[in-house]
Amino acid sequence: MDKLIFTAVSGAERLMRAQQVHANNLANLDTAGFRASMEVATNQQLGGFGYDDRHMSSMQADMVSTRAGTVRETGRPLDVAIGGQGYLAVQYGDNEAYTRSGEIDIGPDGALSVHGHALMGEGGPIVLPPHTAVEIGKDGTISVLTEGATQMQVVDKLRLVNATGAELTKNEAGLIVTRDGAQLPADPDVKVRPGALEGSNVSAVEEMVATMSLNRSFEVQMRLFKAGDSMNEVGNKLIAG
């Protein structure tokens, strides 16, 4: 009956991890540009003598939902909503990561960032000179009006990339990265919508339904575990008797 117990415990563990994935999605329901994580369960065979016929489920939460979120107008010059399946490039350590969040901040030194990560342009991290106005074009071009000037001047251009969901996963900081760790090339076809933000693509209804379904499945696994334990006890009594 240990095979049944292995199966029940493995299934319960997967369900608990899946609940964590959906709980994190719900926690980011109002996070701009958030991409929901998706759970993927696979079968894992145990190695070693005597364990060849025992299988455990293995859960991965590295799939990213590419469904678009709702776009709302903000009127803020440094807010952008990314079109299609495009992403903004940001600096993460010595590497590059990607995000759909277009809530751009500007530091005292003029450096642009998204949630604390330096925003990348065609020439590296973007730093604006002293200015009185800033404007971001639909192609990602950033222009500023410097003191004393009468016309906007182009400073840099957002580094915009494009990728399919199968190419992407999330790192430990929740940022989008490529599965092979490679840097995505800039895509001139990706456009942005200035003065707007894309909301999270998490569906509260879908997440709640998934959570309830997982709870029911967890209860089933616990019943199987208890049934296997009871059968072991009966078997032990028969052997002892």
C-alpha positions in Angstrom: 0.0 0.0 0.0 3.0 2.2 0.1 2.5 2.9 -3.6 -0.8 4.4 -2.8 0.6 6.5 0.0 3.4 7.7 -2.3 0.8 8.8 -4.9 -1.4 10.5 -2.3 1.4 12.4 -0.6 2.9 13.5 -4.0 -0.5 14.7 -5.2 -1.1 16.6 -2.0 2.3 18.3 -2.2 1.7 19.4 -5.8 -1.8 20.8 -4.9 -0.3 22.8 -2.1 2.3 24.3 -4.4 -0.4 25.0 -7.0 -2.4 26.9 -4.3 0.7 29.1 -3.7 0.8 29.9 -7.4 -2.8 31.0 -7.5 -2.5 32.9 -4.2 0.4 34.9 -5.7 -1.6 35.6 -8.8 -4.5 36.9 -6.7 -2.1 39.0 -4.6 -1.0 40.8 -7.8 -4.5 41.4 -9.1 -3.9 45.2 -9.1 -0.2 45.1 -10.1 0.3 47.0 -13.3 1.5 44.8 -16.1 1.6 41.6 -14.0 1.6 38.4 -16.0 -0.2 35.5 -14.2 1.9 32.4 -13.6 0.6 29.0 -14.8 1.1 25.6 -13.2 2.3 22.7 -15.2 2.2 19.2 -13.6 4.4 16.4 -14.9 5.0 12.8 -14.0 8.3 12.0 -12.2 9.6 8.4 -11.9 11.6 7.6 -8.8 15.0 6.0 -9.4 16.7 3.3 -7.4 16.2 -0.4 -6.7 12.6 -1.2 -5.7 11.2 2.2 -6.7 10.8 1.8 -10.4 7.1 1.3 -10.1 6.6 4.4 -8.0 5.7 7.7 -9.7 5.3 11.1 -8.2 3.9 14.3 -9.7 6.2 17.2 -10.2 4.8 20.8 -10.4 6.4 23.7 -12.3 5.1 27.3 -12.1 7.4 28.7 -14.8 4.7 29.2 -17.5 3.6 32.8 -18.1 0.2 33.8 -19.3 0.4 36.1 -22.3 -3.2 37.2 -22.2 -3.5 41.0 -22.4 -4.7 43.0 -19.4 -7.1 45.9 -19.4 -5.6 49.2 -20.5 -6.6 52.4 -18.7 -5.7 56.0 -19.4 -3.6 57.8 -16.8 -2.5 61.0 -18.6 0.9 60.7 -16.9 3.7 61.4 -19.4 5.9 58.6 -18.2 3.3 55.9 -18.2 3.2 53.5 -21.3 1.1 50.5 -22.2 3.0 48.0 -24.4 1.2 46.8 -27.4 0.9 43.2 -28.6 3.2 40.7 -27.0 6.0 43.3 -26.5 8.0 44.0 -23.3 10.1 46.7 -21.8 13.7 45.8 -21.1 15.1 46.6 -17.7 18.4 46.0 -16.0 18.6 43.1 -13.5 22.1 42.6 -12.0 24.5 42.1 -14.9 21.8 40.8 -17.1 18.6 42.0 -18.7 15.0 41.2 -17.8 11.6 42.2 -19.2 8.3 43.6 -17.9 4.9 44.6 -19.1 4.7 47.3 -16.4 5.0 50.7 -18.0 4.9 52.6 -14.8 8.2 54.5 -15.3 9.8 56.5 -12.5 12.4 59.2 -12.7 15.2 59.6 -10.1 16.8 62.9 -8.9 19.6 62.3 -11.3 17.2 61.8 -14.3 17.6 58.0 -14.4 14.5 56.2 -15.5 13.4 53.0 -13.7 10.5 50.5 -13.4 10.0 49.2 -9.8 13.6 50.0 -8.9 15.1 48.4 -12.0 17.0 50.7 -14.5 15.0 51.1 -17.7 17.0 50.2 -20.8 17.3 52.2 -24.0 19.2 51.7 -27.2 22.4 53.0 -25.5 21.9 51.3 -22.1 20.2 52.6 -19.0 18.2 55.7 -19.8 19.2 59.0 -18.0 17.4 62.2 -18.9 19.1 65.6 -18.8 17.6 68.5 -16.8 14.3 69.2 -18.5 10.9 70.9 -18.1 8.8 68.4 -20.0 9.1 64.8 -21.3 7.3 63.0 -24.0 7.3 59.3 -25.1 6.3 58.5 -28.7 4.4 55.5 -29.9 7.6 54.0 -31.2 9.2 54.4 -27.8 11.2 57.5 -28.6 11.9 59.7 -25.6 12.0 63.4 -26.1 12.6 66.2 -23.5 12.2 70.0 -23.5 15.4 71.4 -21.9 15.5 74.7 -20.1 15.5 77.6 -22.5 14.7 75.4 -25.5 11.5 75.8 -27.7 11.5 72.4 -29.3 11.5 68.8 -28.0 14.8 67.0 -28.4 15.2 63.2 -28.7 17.2 61.7 -25.9 16.9 57.9 -26.3 14.5 55.2 -27.3 12.9 52.5 -25.2 14.4 49.1 -25.8 11.3 47.2 -26.8 11.4 43.4 -27.4 8.9 40.7 -28.5 8.6 37.1 -27.6 6.1 34.2 -27.4 5.0 32.8 -24.1 6.8 29.5 -24.7 10.2 31.4 -24.8 9.6 33.1 -21.4 9.6 32.3 -17.7 10.0 34.3 -14.5 13.1 34.8 -12.4 13.3 35.1 -8.6 12.3 38.7 -8.7 9.1 38.0 -10.7 10.5 39.6 -13.9 10.2 38.0 -17.3 13.3 36.3 -18.7 14.1 34.0 -21.5 14.3 30.3 -20.7 17.8 29.9 -22.2 19.0 33.1 -20.5 19.7 34.8 -23.9 19.0 38.5 -24.5 16.0 39.3 -26.8 16.7 41.5 -29.8 15.0 44.8 -30.1 11.8 44.7 -32.2 11.0 48.0 -34.1 7.4 46.7 -34.7 6.5 46.9 -30.9 4.5 50.0 -30.2 3.5 51.7 -26.9 0.5 53.7 -25.9 1.7 56.8 -24.0 -0.2 58.1 -21.0 -1.8 54.7 -20.3 -1.1 51.6 -18.2 -1.9 48.0 -18.7 -3.4 46.3 -15.7 -2.8 42.8 -14.4 -4.0 39.9 -16.7 -5.1 37.9 -13.6 -8.8 37.0 -13.6 -10.1 37.0 -10.0 -13.0 34.6 -10.9 -10.7 32.1 -12.7 -8.2 32.1 -9.8 -10.9 31.7 -7.2 -12.5 28.8 -9.1 -9.1 27.2 -9.5 -8.4 27.6 -5.8 -11.7 25.9 -4.8 -11.0 23.1 -7.2 -7.6 22.6 -5.7 -9.0 22.5 -2.2 -11.4 19.7 -3.2 -8.6 17.8 -4.9 -6.5 18.1 -1.8 -9.3 16.7 0.4 -9.4 13.7 -2.0 -5.7 13.1 -1.7 -6.0 13.2 2.1 -8.8 10.6 2.0 -6.6 8.3 -0.2 -3.7 8.8 2.3 -5.9 7.7 5.2 -7.3 4.8 3.2 -3.8 3.6 2.4 -2.8 3.9 6.0 -5.8 1.9 7.1 -5.1 -0.8 4.6 -1.5 -1.0 5.8 -2.7 -1.5 9.4 -5.1 -4.3 8.4 -2.3 -6.0 6.4 0.0 -5.8 9.4 -2.6 -7.3 11.6 -3.1 -10.2 9.2 0.6 -10.9 9.0 1.0 -10.7 12.8 -2.0 -12.9 13.4 
